[in-house]
Amino acid sequence: MISILLTMTVYHFILIPYAIKLNPYQHLKMTDIILHYFMPTFTIFDWILFDSKRRFKWYDPIIWTIGPYIYVIFVFIQAKFSIPARVDANMSDYIYSFLDVELLGNINVIVNILSLTISFIFIGYIIYGIDRIKLNTNKKAIL
């Protein structure tokens, strides 16, 4: 669930503003809306309504960063390989501009990764806090 929320967060706060800056007249595609907004929203509702609660440990939000860090490593590894379609289209080797070391430099990319990590852990602790709430039969919240 946390990964799909990260997908929505990065898309909404990083990728969309960058794309609008490049072309202010472009429109969101329905597939992008479904993937980046509907799916995360439905995932949250599914978790709130149907999953058992009080299963997360206090350190889980930190452990949840492992998946995104593995993905960042993948992004850096794939950037080292020339993909003909990218070369032909004069596209960057990096699939995300906020991780493009050639464009931004090492320091800015590290700052971006650390900023996302802090945001990711913050969202994780919000999920952890919601997970700690248990409703009794009177529908009163008990912590």
Backbone as CSV, one residue per row, in Angstrom:
resi,resn,N_x,N_y,N_z,CA_x,CA_y,CA_z,C_x,C_y,C_z
1,MET,0.821,-1.183,0.000,0.000,0.000,0.000,0.875,1.262,0.000
2,ILE,1.953,1.207,0.761,2.789,2.397,0.847,3.432,2.709,-0.501
3,SER,3.753,1.701,-1.276,4.365,1.939,-2.583,3.395,2.605,-3.548
4,ILE,2.143,2.208,-3.507,1.166,2.827,-4.402,0.888,4.267,-3.954
5,LEU,0.966,4.532,-2.658,0.825,5.912,-2.182,2.026,6.751,-2.599
6,LEU,3.195,6.151,-2.598,4.381,6.861,-3.075,4.243,7.164,-4.559
7,THR,3.704,6.223,-5.316,3.471,6.439,-6.739,2.566,7.646,-6.952
8,MET,1.482,7.731,-6.184,0.555,8.852,-6.313,1.232,10.161,-5.902
9,THR,1.979,10.139,-4.823,2.624,11.348,-4.316,3.652,11.888,-5.308
10,VAL,4.521,11.011,-5.809,5.538,11.435,-6.771,4.881,11.946,-8.049
11,TYR,3.872,11.251,-8.512,3.184,11.662,-9.732,2.555,13.044,-9.560
12,HIS,1.847,13.231,-8.452,1.099,14.473,-8.259,2.001,15.673,-7.958
13,PHE,2.998,15.475,-7.114,3.795,16.615,-6.653,5.092,16.836,-7.433
14,ILE,5.542,15.837,-8.188,6.800,15.999,-8.922,6.599,15.890,-10.428
15,LEU,6.017,14.787,-10.876,5.931,14.549,-12.317,4.938,15.471,-13.018
16,ILE,3.763,15.667,-12.446,2.772,16.540,-13.081,3.265,17.984,-13.161
17,PRO,3.764,18.573,-12.071,4.259,19.956,-12.203,5.383,20.091,-13.242
18,TYR,6.260,19.108,-13.307,7.340,19.151,-14.303,6.764,19.061,-15.717
19,ALA,5.809,18.167,-15.929,5.199,18.008,-17.254,4.433,19.272,-17.659
20,ILE,3.749,19.885,-16.713,3.015,21.117,-17.019,3.977,22.253,-17.350
21,LYS,5.121,22.266,-16.671,6.122,23.282,-16.978,6.631,23.114,-18.411
22,LEU,6.790,21.860,-18.861,7.248,21.605,-20.225,6.181,21.927,-21.258
23,ASN,4.928,21.573,-20.941,3.829,21.801,-21.877,2.561,22.117,-21.084
24,PRO,2.260,23.398,-20.865,1.108,23.771,-20.044,-0.248,23.392,-20.641
25,TYR,-0.272,23.030,-21.911,-1.544,22.723,-22.567,-1.854,21.237,-22.654
26,GLN,-1.020,20.420,-22.087,-1.288,18.988,-22.174,-2.364,18.579,-21.168
27,HIS,-3.005,17.462,-21.444,-4.080,16.956,-20.603,-3.667,15.625,-20.013
28,LEU,-4.226,15.327,-18.847,-3.985,14.029,-18.236,-4.744,12.957,-19.011
29,LYS,-4.089,11.839,-19.230,-4.757,10.717,-19.886,-5.562,9.945,-18.842
30,MET,-6.650,9.341,-19.286,-7.495,8.572,-18.379,-6.709,7.448,-17.711
31,THR,-5.815,6.809,-18.455,-5.018,5.728,-17.856,-4.139,6.266,-16.731
32,ASP,-3.587,7.469,-16.895,-2.772,8.068,-15.834,-3.617,8.390,-14.608
33,ILE,-4.810,8.904,-14.837,-5.703,9.223,-13.723,-6.079,7.961,-12.957
34,ILE,-6.414,6.907,-13.676,-6.786,5.646,-13.028,-5.607,5.079,-12.248
35,LEU,-4.445,5.017,-12.882,-3.277,4.419,-12.238,-2.757,5.243,-11.064
36,HIS,-2.713,6.552,-11.210,-2.046,7.378,-10.208,-2.966,8.008,-9.171
37,TYR,-4.279,7.991,-9.404,-5.209,8.569,-8.432,-6.244,7.559,-7.936
38,PHE,-6.968,6.907,-8.854,-8.008,5.979,-8.437,-7.448,4.763,-7.713
39,MET,-6.429,4.129,-8.274,-5.875,2.927,-7.653,-5.337,3.194,-6.244
40,PRO,-4.552,4.251,-6.039,-4.115,4.519,-4.662,-5.279,4.810,-3.706
41,THR,-6.268,5.569,-4.183,-7.423,5.884,-3.339,-8.185,4.615,-2.977
42,PHE,-8.437,3.751,-3.950,-9.139,2.502,-3.675,-8.310,1.575,-2.785
43,THR,-7.009,1.618,-2.924,-6.133,0.812,-2.071,-6.251,1.260,-0.620
44,ILE,-6.286,2.561,-0.397,-6.441,3.092,0.962,-7.780,2.649,1.549
45,PHE,-8.854,2.815,0.784,-10.172,2.418,1.282,-10.241,0.917,1.540
46,ASP,-9.641,0.128,0.680,-9.613,-1.319,0.891,-8.917,-1.648,2.205
47,TRP,-7.779,-1.016,2.442,-7.033,-1.278,3.670,-7.834,-0.847,4.897
48,ILE,-8.421,0.359,4.844,-9.178,0.866,5.995,-10.397,-0.015,6.285
49,LEU,-11.100,-0.428,5.240,-12.350,-1.150,5.438,-12.193,-2.655,5.680
50,PHE,-11.185,-3.287,5.069,-11.179,-4.738,5.053,-9.974,-5.408,5.705
51,ASP,-8.875,-4.724,5.885,-7.698,-5.365,6.482,-7.774,-5.322,8.002
52,SER,-7.162,-6.336,8.625,-7.094,-6.314,10.083,-6.102,-5.243,10.508
53,LYS,-6.351,-4.673,11.660,-5.547,-3.558,12.137,-4.640,-4.003,13.288
54,ARG,-3.791,-3.063,13.690,-2.855,-3.249,14.793,-1.832,-4.342,14.499
55,ARG,-1.450,-4.458,13.239,-0.439,-5.446,12.858,0.929,-4.822,12.668
56,PHE,0.984,-3.515,12.435,2.254,-2.868,12.128,3.049,-2.604,13.401
57,LYS,4.357,-2.712,13.268,5.280,-2.387,14.355,5.763,-0.950,14.167
58,TRP,6.296,-0.347,15.211,6.728,1.053,15.157,7.815,1.280,14.121
59,TYR,8.599,0.267,13.802,9.713,0.406,12.863,9.330,0.056,11.424
60,ASP,8.131,-0.400,11.186,7.712,-0.784,9.837,7.838,0.341,8.805
61,PRO,7.437,1.580,9.107,7.593,2.638,8.102,9.037,2.816,7.625
62,ILE,9.992,2.550,8.490,11.400,2.632,8.076,11.744,1.449,7.173
63,ILE,11.266,0.278,7.506,11.512,-0.913,6.680,10.856,-0.759,5.311
64,TRP,9.730,-0.071,5.256,9.019,0.118,3.984,9.831,0.923,2.975
65,THR,10.876,1.594,3.415,11.721,2.354,2.477,12.621,1.441,1.646
66,ILE,12.772,0.199,2.031,13.658,-0.720,1.302,13.202,-0.879,-0.144
67,GLY,11.914,-1.091,-0.380,11.394,-1.270,-1.741,11.699,-0.089,-2.653
68,PRO,11.367,1.127,-2.233,11.703,2.284,-3.075,13.209,2.446,-3.308
69,TYR,14.018,2.139,-2.304,15.468,2.244,-2.513,15.960,1.213,-3.525
70,ILE,15.389,0.031,-3.509,15.732,-0.967,-4.528,15.335,-0.446,-5.908
71,TYR,14.186,0.208,-5.993,13.743,0.769,-7.268,14.674,1.888,-7.731
72,VAL,15.139,2.720,-6.812,16.088,3.784,-7.168,17.371,3.173,-7.721
73,ILE,17.839,2.101,-7.097,19.027,1.404,-7.607,18.773,0.905,-9.019
74,PHE,17.584,0.337,-9.254,17.213,-0.111,-10.601,17.249,1.042,-11.597
75,VAL,16.729,2.199,-11.202,16.714,3.365,-12.096,18.142,3.757,-12.471
76,PHE,19.040,3.761,-11.492,20.430,4.120,-11.780,21.130,3.076,-12.641
77,ILE,20.830,1.812,-12.417,21.439,0.748,-13.233,20.930,0.826,-14.668
78,GLN,19.622,0.970,-14.860,19.083,1.005,-16.221,19.547,2.242,-16.970
79,ALA,19.887,3.307,-16.253,20.367,4.527,-16.907,21.740,4.323,-17.544
80,LYS,22.450,3.306,-17.098,23.784,3.030,-17.641,23.727,2.286,-18.979
81,PHE,22.553,1.812,-19.339,22.389,1.084,-20.591,21.689,1.962,-21.618
82,SER,22.219,2.005,-22.811,21.594,2.777,-23.879,20.431,1.979,-24.463
83,ILE,19.262,2.522,-24.349,18.063,1.889,-24.900,17.777,2.590,-26.219
84,PRO,17.784,1.850,-27.321,17.647,2.481,-28.644,16.465,3.431,-28.773
85,ALA,15.315,3.065,-28.230,14.136,3.936,-28.342,14.379,5.270,-27.641
86,ARG,15.081,5.249,-26.527,15.391,6.486,-25.804,16.406,7.327,-26.577
87,VAL,17.399,6.658,-27.130,18.430,7.371,-27.887,17.802,8.015,-29.122
88,ASP,16.967,7.256,-29.839,16.323,7.771,-31.050,15.407,8.960,-30.748
89,ALA,14.788,8.970,-29.585,13.858,10.044,-29.227,14.551,11.184,-28.473
90,ASN,15.873,11.105,-28.364,16.653,12.104,-27.617,16.167,12.255,-26.177
91,MET,15.790,11.145,-25.560,15.311,11.156,-24.183,16.486,10.932,-23.242
92,SER,16.319,11.377,-22.011,17.318,11.153,-20.976,17.419,9.656,-20.679
93,ASP,18.567,9.253,-20.204,18.740,7.855,-19.799,17.992,7.549,-18.502
94,TYR,17.627,8.581,-17.771,16.926,8.410,-16.497,15.424,8.513,-16.728
95,ILE,14.681,7.550,-16.182,13.241,7.537,-16.427,12.501,8.588,-15.607
96,TYR,13.168,9.149,-14.584,12.577,10.227,-13.794,13.549,11.396,-13.769
97,SER,13.058,12.568,-14.096,13.933,13.742,-14.170,14.511,14.114,-12.809
98,PHE,13.794,13.848,-11.723,14.297,14.210,-10.399,15.419,13.286,-9.918
99,LEU,15.712,12.219,-10.688,16.839,11.332,-10.395,17.941,11.444,-11.446
100,ASP,17.804,12.374,-12.357,18.749,12.519,-13.463,20.019,13.232,-12.980
101,VAL,21.049,12.443,-12.696,22.313,12.969,-12.191,22.975,13.870,-13.223
102,GLU,22.852,13.526,-14.490,23.472,14.333,-15.546,22.818,15.706,-15.654
103,LEU,21.545,15.782,-15.408,20.808,17.044,-15.494,20.937,17.879,-14.214
104,LEU,20.813,17.223,-13.056,20.738,17.939,-11.785,22.023,17.937,-10.974
105,GLY,22.874,16.963,-11.199,24.069,16.815,-10.376,23.805,15.905,-9.186
106,ASN,24.888,15.396,-8.621,24.779,14.434,-7.516,24.086,15.011,-6.290
107,ILE,24.451,16.218,-5.901,23.904,16.810,-4.670,22.386,16.966,-4.769
108,ASN,21.902,17.514,-5.875,20.455,17.707,-6.031,19.705,16.383,-6.051
109,VAL,20.264,15.369,-6.675,19.611,14.054,-6.697,19.588,13.462,-5.290
110,ILE,20.664,13.613,-4.543,20.692,13.120,-3.161,19.652,13.857,-2.318
111,VAL,19.555,15.169,-2.493,18.537,15.945,-1.769,17.136,15.461,-2.145
112,ASN,16.905,15.200,-3.427,15.599,14.690,-3.864,15.292,13.344,-3.209
113,ILE,16.269,12.453,-3.196,16.057,11.127,-2.601,15.790,11.252,-1.104
114,LEU,16.561,12.091,-0.414,16.349,12.273,1.027,15.001,12.922,1.318
115,SER,14.597,13.882,0.497,13.290,14.521,0.676,12.159,13.513,0.503
116,LEU,12.277,12.679,-0.520,11.263,11.646,-0.734,11.270,10.629,0.399
117,THR,12.452,10.303,0.902,12.546,9.357,2.018,11.829,9.908,3.246
118,ILE,12.072,11.166,3.568,11.408,11.788,4.720,9.892,11.802,4.512
119,SER,9.452,12.166,3.312,8.016,12.175,3.009,7.435,10.769,3.106
120,PHE,8.168,9.810,2.591,7.730,8.427,2.593,7.571,7.909,4.027
121,ILE,8.563,8.186,4.866,8.486,7.738,6.259,7.357,8.461,6.989
122,PHE,7.165,9.746,6.707,6.067,10.510,7.305,4.715,9.882,6.949
123,ILE,4.517,9.580,5.674,3.282,8.925,5.237,3.151,7.560,5.915
124,GLY,4.267,6.856,6.039,4.266,5.559,6.709,3.796,5.658,8.152
125,TYR,4.236,6.694,8.853,3.800,6.851,10.243,2.349,7.317,10.343
126,ILE,1.853,7.997,9.349,0.409,8.296,9.316,-0.363,6.983,9.194
127,ILE,0.092,6.116,8.303,-0.547,4.802,8.147,-0.432,4.007,9.440
128,TYR,0.736,4.045,10.060,0.934,3.360,11.340,-0.051,3.891,12.389
129,GLY,-0.215,5.229,12.441,-1.152,5.820,13.396,-2.579,5.389,13.139
130,ILE,-2.981,5.375,11.883,-4.331,4.918,11.544,-4.491,3.441,11.903
131,ASP,-3.425,2.668,11.699,-3.458,1.242,12.022,-3.652,1.000,13.518
132,ARG,-3.194,1.919,14.346,-3.301,1.762,15.800,-4.720,2.009,16.306
133,ILE,-5.537,2.690,15.509,-6.908,2.995,15.922,-7.756,1.755,15.727
134,LYS,-8.498,1.408,16.754,-9.389,0.249,16.660,-10.777,0.685,17.082
135,LEU,-11.747,0.376,16.253,-13.126,0.732,16.570,-13.787,-0.405,17.337
136,ASN,-14.465,-0.067,18.450,-15.200,-1.105,19.171,-16.632,-1.170,18.643
137,THR,-17.466,-1.932,19.262,-18.836,-2.106,18.757,-19.648,-0.826,18.860
138,ASN,-19.268,0.123,19.725,-19.974,1.396,19.831,-19.436,2.409,18.855
139,LYS,-18.474,2.031,18.018,-17.879,2.885,16.995,-17.082,4.051,17.578
140,LYS,-16.623,3.889,18.841,-15.761,4.901,19.431,-14.309,4.484,19.179
141,ALA,-13.486,5.460,18.894,-12.084,5.172,18.649,-11.377,4.892,19.961
142,ILE,-10.626,3.794,19.983,-9.831,3.430,21.138,-8.388,3.311,20.678
143,LEU,-7.488,4.013,21.335,-6.075,3.932,20.953,-5.344,2.937,21.785
